[in-house]
C-alpha cells in the first residue's frame, strides 16, 4: 500500500462467491495500488469453497474490511459493499478479475482533473481459459467502446433502447453519492424468477443464470447510473484483467442466450427503476435533441449508425411540436441544421 495520494480517496468493493482460486490475485493487486485512507471492502456471498481460509490472511491488514453474508446473489453483495464504503469514489471489482498496474492512480487523476464527472469506466483486457468463447467476448467488449473522454448523458438511450454505456463490473467506478442513490432501489429487483427448463436447455443457459430475474450487478449499475443522468467518462486504457472461465456464468452463455436474457429482464427492470425514481417513460423532443447533440457516439461505424437510427425512430414519436420533433430527427441523423 502506497503511503500518499493526491485524492480523491477510494473504496474498492469486491464481491466474492466461490472464487477462492482467484481471490489472492484480486486482493493483492488492489492492495498494491491503494494509498493511505483508501479501503478494501470484501463481501463474501456465502462461499462454500476455501474463500474463508483465504480471507483469514487479510482480516488484520490495514484498510481491509471483510463482510460475510449468506448467499444472496451478486447484486446483493455489491449493495452491501457500497453501503459499507465511506470514501469519495467507489471502484468495483469481481473477485475473479484483478486490476492492472497503475489503474487506481490513473482513476484518481481522471476524477481530479474532471470534477464534473460522476462515473468512470475503463477498458478491460480479456483473457482466460482457451476452451471458453474468448474471441466472442473480446468482440462484444470492443463493440461497447466509445471515444475516450467525456461521454455525456445517455439517459434516454438507456430508457428507450437499453443502451449499455459501461464495461463489465471491474472497470466501473463512481462517486459515493451516486452509488448510494443507486442502492436505494427496492430489493425486489434482486429477486429470482426461474426460466422454464426447456428454454434453458434450448438456449444453453447455465442453471445459475436461469434462476436470476434481474440483471447482473454491472447491468443494473451501468444502466441505472445512465438513467439518473450520470456524467460518464470513458478511459480507453486497459484497467483490469477480465477473466473468462468455465465458472463465469453470463460470459459463457451463447450470444442467443445472452440476448434473450437481456430482453427477458428488461421490462421489469425499467418499470421498477422509472417508478422508484419517478422518471417519465417518454422524452420530449427537446430533451432528446439535447442528449443527442451532447454525447459521444463511439468509434465503430456500425454502432454509430445503430444508435442514431434508434434516436431517429424515437424522435418521430417524441412529445412536442412538429418543429421540435423535426429538429430532434435532424440531430439524430447528424444533419447540419438542427
C-alpha positions, 0 to 999 in steps of 0.5 A: 500500500502506497503511503500518499495520494493526491485524492480523491480517496477510494473504496474498492468493493469486491464481491466474492462467491466461490472464487477462492482460486482467484481471490489472492490475485484480486486482493493483492493487486488492489492492495498494491495500488491503494494509498493511505485512507483508501479501503478494501471492502470484501463481501463474501456471498456465502462461499462454500469453497476455501474463500474463508481460509483465504480471507483469514490472511487479510482480516488484520491488514490495514484498510481491509474490511471483510463482510460475510453474508449468506448467499444472496446473489451478486447484486446483493453483495455489491449493495452491501459493499457500497453501503459499507464504503465511506470514501469519495469514489467507489471502484468495483471489482469481481473477485475473479478479475484483478486490476492492472498496474497503475489503474487506481492512480490513473482513476484518481487523476481522471476524477481530479482533473474532471470534477464534473464527472460522476462515473468512470469506466475503463477498458478491460483486457480479456483473457482466460481459459482457451476452451471458453468463447474468448474471441466472442467476448473480446468482440462484444467488449470492443463493440461497447467502446466509445471515444475516450473522454467525456461521454455525456448523458445517455439517459434516454438511450438507456430508457428507450433502447437499453443502451449499455454505456459501461464495461463489465463490473471491474472497470466501473467506478463512481462517486459515493453519492451516486452509488448510494442513490443507486442502492436505494432501489427496492430489493425486489429487483434482486429477486429470482424468477426461474426460466422454464427448463426447456428454454434453458436447455434450448438456449444453453443457459447455465442453471445459475443464470436461469434462476436470476430475474434481474440483471447482473450487478454491472447491468443494473449499475451501468444502466441505472447510473445512465438513467439518473443522468450520470456524467460518464467518462470513458478511459480507453486504457486497459484497467483490469484483467477480465477473466473468462472461465468455465465458472463465469456464468453470463460470459459463457452463455451463447450470444442467443442466450445472452440476448434473450436474457437481456430482453427477458429482464428488461421490462421489469427492470425499467418499470421498477427503476422509472417508478422508484425514481419517478422518471417519465417513460417518454422524452420530449423532443427537446430533451432528446435533441439535447442528449443527442447533440451532447454525447459521444457516439463511439468509434465503430461505424456500425454502432454509430449508425445503430444508435442514431437510427434508434434516436431517429425512430424515437424522435418521430414519436417524441412529445412536442411540436412538429418543429421540435420533433423535426429538429430532434430527427435532424440531430439524430441523423447528424444533419447540419441544421438542427 
